[in-house]
Amino acid sequence: MSPLIIIIIAAVVIIAAIIIIVLKNYHKVGPNEALIISGGKKRTITMPDGTTRQIGYRYRIGGGTFVRPFIEQARILPLEIIPMDFQVTDAISTNGIRCTVKGTAEVKIAGDDNAIHLAAEQFLGKPISDIRDVAMRTLEGSTRALIGSMHLESINKARKEFSQKVLDDVGEYFANMGLILLSYNLKEITDPSGYLEALGKPRIVEARRDAEVAEAEAARDAIIRSAQAKKEGDIAKIGAETEVAEADHSFDLKKADLQKSLNMKKADADFSYELERHKLNQQLKSEEAKVKAIEKDSAIQLEIKEIERREQELESTVRRPAAAEQYRLESEAKGMAEAKRIQGIVEAELLDKVGESEAEAMRKKAEAWNSYSQPALLQMMFEKLPDLAKEMAAPISKVDKIVMVSNDGKMGTSKITGEMASMMSQLPTVVKSMTGFDLEDWVKRMGGQAEVKTSGSAKEEGGKKKE
């Protein structure tokens, strides 16, 4: 292993060790705790009374700090609220009454510098139960002492003032320990002799008496008021009944007068109604006659309008479409006749021109043929023979597969060659049928002329030899 690698490994190990030491010695506490770091050099602090002293620790409330290893030590001082339920038994008041007092209190270590210094010196490293015991003994002693300086009934009546006296009395004691009393409440005060209960009995009897008297007076007043109200009610009832009777009499008289007047008006109304009904019947009949006449006139007018509507409907749906159809047919006939006439003229002119063109072409072709000599014509024909043979053999070239069945023992390939030769032997016949030229006869004639020339030249050569 090279020295460089050893150095790198050592550096990594040292860095890791430093990180582990830092993480291990970095202490954190919550906001309800104070971290007391003891060790290291001493510091001088000033107390609330102006005196100075040296201490060998530092503290931090909440958060975290680094504790130097092997030099400093960190411990936690709780700052949370410590609830307490206390009971003071056999306490003797000023008037010699034994009593038992129960209550609740809440205490904690104060958060100022002086309180933390005092609490750290007295409670650091101790559990919360020890702090509770110290505070409990102080509260019980102060409560017992204050009970001995007051009458029991005063304590029972003025519990709030008693609590405030306890707060004031133990405040100095708690401050010397770095504690603070947050609350103090009395829940129950009892005495075995029943002194407090006896004190309440006269008040209870007095209250009952006053309640009975008040109830009797209320009943008396209620009876008197009930009788008076009944008397006034009867008088009012009689007066009301008299007024009701008078009102009924007056009502009956007025009702009779009204009925008489109503009957007279009703008779007049009935007569007027009948008369008016007859008049209305006459008017109604007259109006009905007028309505019937108007209905007849309306029916006549409606029938006339219906006839006019039908006439217009006939005109629009039958006559006008028929005239339009006749005009369309006539126009189409005229147009077709004119188109046929023009087409005939065009076709005639076209036929004339086509005829002239074909005649001119035939004439030129005839002149060209006349200008050709017989060898040239034969050469042209021979040039076309391969194409003609190719077209004749074209159907066979498109056949994918040929199966030859032979009954005479000959090979199939020789038969295919024979068939092709037979097909080619028909070529002069095809040429004669298409052009009228007898190729086979021409070949024979050309062969005869060649033989004649050959025999003649042989005779001439024999004569010459003889000569």
Secondary structure as GFF3:
##gff-version 3
##sequence-region A 1 467
A	DSSP	alpha_helix	3	24	.	.	.	ID=ss1
A	DSSP	beta_strand	26	46	.	.	.	ID=ss2
A	DSSP	beta_strand	52	66	.	.	.	ID=ss3
A	DSSP	beta_strand	72	78	.	.	.	ID=ss4
A	DSSP	beta_strand	82	92	.	.	.	ID=ss5
A	DSSP	beta_strand	98	109	.	.	.	ID=ss6
A	DSSP	alpha_helix	113	123	.	.	.	ID=ss7
A	DSSP	alpha_helix	128	148	.	.	.	ID=ss8
A	DSSP	alpha_helix	152	157	.	.	.	ID=ss9
A	DSSP	alpha_helix	159	176	.	.	.	ID=ss10
A	DSSP	beta_strand	179	190	.	.	.	ID=ss11
A	DSSP	alpha_helix	195	314	.	.	.	ID=ss12
A	DSSP	pi_helix	315	319	.	.	.	ID=ss13
A	DSSP	alpha_helix	320	371	.	.	.	ID=ss14
A	DSSP	alpha_helix	374	397	.	.	.	ID=ss15
A	DSSP	alpha_helix	412	425	.	.	.	ID=ss16
A	DSSP	alpha_helix	427	435	.	.	.	ID=ss17
A	DSSP	alpha_helix	439	466	.	.	.	ID=ss18
###
